[in-house]
Amino acid sequence: MIPNPIFYNNTTITISLIVCCLVVLAAVGENEVTIFSYIDNVLEHHFETFQDDISELYKKSFDNDYLIPKK
């Protein structure tokens, strides 16, 4: 169960995660970065960092890694 979910454009995010992102953005983003671009950057970094692990898990599940581009 997701505590305190917020629905926006068919996406669910918890209030605590929104607050955390907003605090980070206020501290380092100098009010020039939107929460959506911040989350996009975090996810992009996550997928780049863990690409090999994600690809392995995907292969185990589907025996195909066409969704994960090669480096």
C-alpha beads as a LAMMPS data file, in Angstrom:
LAMMPS data file: protein, C-alpha beads

71 atoms
70 bonds

1 atom types
1 bond types

-500.0 500.0 xlo xhi
-500.0 500.0 ylo yhi
-500.0 500.0 zlo zhi

Masses

1 110.0

Atoms # bond

1 1 1 0.000 0.000 0.000
2 1 1 1.326 3.431 -0.961
3 1 1 1.002 5.948 1.901
4 1 1 -0.554 9.296 1.021
5 1 1 -0.552 8.899 -2.767
6 1 1 -0.994 11.837 -5.110
7 1 1 -2.332 11.210 -8.594
8 1 1 -1.125 13.444 -11.414
9 1 1 -1.470 12.606 -15.103
10 1 1 -2.212 8.952 -14.256
11 1 1 0.961 8.735 -12.151
12 1 1 1.118 8.009 -8.431
13 1 1 3.783 9.492 -6.165
14 1 1 3.825 9.699 -2.389
15 1 1 3.682 13.019 -0.588
16 1 1 6.905 12.199 1.258
17 1 1 8.765 11.733 -2.044
18 1 1 7.368 14.990 -3.418
19 1 1 8.458 16.835 -0.279
20 1 1 11.916 15.249 -0.455
21 1 1 12.309 16.280 -4.109
22 1 1 11.100 19.808 -3.407
23 1 1 13.554 20.181 -0.510
24 1 1 16.431 19.009 -2.716
25 1 1 15.342 21.328 -5.526
26 1 1 15.080 24.293 -3.187
27 1 1 18.549 23.596 -1.802
28 1 1 20.467 22.867 -4.990
29 1 1 18.211 23.695 -7.910
30 1 1 18.049 27.451 -7.296
31 1 1 14.366 27.287 -8.369
32 1 1 15.450 26.708 -11.970
33 1 1 14.690 22.973 -12.118
34 1 1 11.163 21.559 -12.172
35 1 1 10.255 18.531 -10.118
36 1 1 9.515 16.673 -13.355
37 1 1 12.932 17.364 -14.884
38 1 1 14.574 16.422 -11.573
39 1 1 12.739 13.078 -11.467
40 1 1 13.568 12.517 -15.144
41 1 1 17.269 13.102 -14.429
42 1 1 17.197 10.793 -11.400
43 1 1 15.556 8.011 -13.405
44 1 1 17.947 8.482 -16.328
45 1 1 20.916 8.227 -13.956
46 1 1 19.399 5.173 -12.276
47 1 1 18.916 3.330 -15.575
48 1 1 22.410 4.253 -16.787
49 1 1 23.990 3.175 -13.491
50 1 1 22.095 -0.097 -13.182
51 1 1 21.719 -0.934 -16.884
52 1 1 23.598 -4.224 -16.623
53 1 1 21.625 -5.376 -13.567
54 1 1 18.304 -4.383 -15.136
55 1 1 19.232 -6.133 -18.362
56 1 1 20.136 -9.321 -16.497
57 1 1 16.868 -9.306 -14.560
58 1 1 14.954 -8.669 -17.759
59 1 1 16.739 -11.534 -19.541
60 1 1 15.900 -13.890 -16.677
61 1 1 12.248 -12.893 -16.869
62 1 1 11.744 -12.665 -20.631
63 1 1 14.858 -14.220 -22.203
64 1 1 15.292 -11.060 -24.304
65 1 1 16.874 -7.656 -23.629
66 1 1 15.629 -5.584 -26.555
67 1 1 14.182 -2.952 -24.204
68 1 1 17.583 -2.103 -22.723
69 1 1 19.927 -0.380 -25.214
70 1 1 23.542 -1.482 -25.244
71 1 1 26.207 0.917 -23.953

Bonds

1 1 1 2
2 1 2 3
3 1 3 4
4 1 4 5
5 1 5 6
6 1 6 7
7 1 7 8
8 1 8 9
9 1 9 10
10 1 10 11
11 1 11 12
12 1 12 13
13 1 13 14
14 1 14 15
15 1 15 16
16 1 16 17
17 1 17 18
18 1 18 19
19 1 19 20
20 1 20 21
21 1 21 22
22 1 22 23
23 1 23 24
24 1 24 25
25 1 25 26
26 1 26 27
27 1 27 28
28 1 28 29
29 1 29 30
30 1 30 31
31 1 31 32
32 1 32 33
33 1 33 34
34 1 34 35
35 1 35 36
36 1 36 37
37 1 37 38
38 1 38 39
39 1 39 40
40 1 40 41
41 1 41 42
42 1 42 43
43 1 43 44
44 1 44 45
45 1 45 46
46 1 46 47
47 1 47 48
48 1 48 49
49 1 49 50
50 1 50 51
51 1 51 52
52 1 52 53
53 1 53 54
54 1 54 55
55 1 55 56
56 1 56 57
57 1 57 58
58 1 58 59
59 1 59 60
60 1 60 61
61 1 61 62
62 1 62 63
63 1 63 64
64 1 64 65
65 1 65 66
66 1 66 67
67 1 67 68
68 1 68 69
69 1 69 70
70 1 70 71
